[in-house]
C-alpha cells in the first residue's frame, strides 16, 4: 500500500509506481506485471481503478496484454529481438 495524495487520482499514483518499476527494471521486458486483481490487493484500489492503470500503460506502449496469459512489459527498442 502507498499513502495516496488526496489531490491526485489514485489510478495516476498507481500508474506512476508501476511505470517506475518498469523503468528501474523491477519488471524487466517481457515479464508479467500484476493483474488488475493483483493491483487491487497490493494498493487497496477498486477494479475499475486497476483497469485504468492497465489501459494507460498499454496506451503509453509500456505493456502489452496477451488474452488468457496476462499483461507483460513491452520490450524496449534496444532490447527487441533482431529482425530476421
ZIGINOR-V834872 format. One record per pair of residues at least 12 apart in sequence whose C-alpha atoms are under 6 Angstrom apart, sorted by sequence separation. I is the first residue (numbers start at 0). J is the second residue. If there is no record, write none. Layout:
i->I j->J
i->I j->J
//
This chain:
i->61 j->73
i->35 j->49
i->10 j->48
i->14 j->52
i->32 j->70
i->31 j->70
i->32 j->71
i->31 j->71
i->0 j->41
i->30 j->71
i->0 j->42
i->10 j->52
i->29 j->71
i->30 j->72
i->29 j->72
i->28 j->72
i->29 j->73
i->28 j->73
i->28 j->74
//
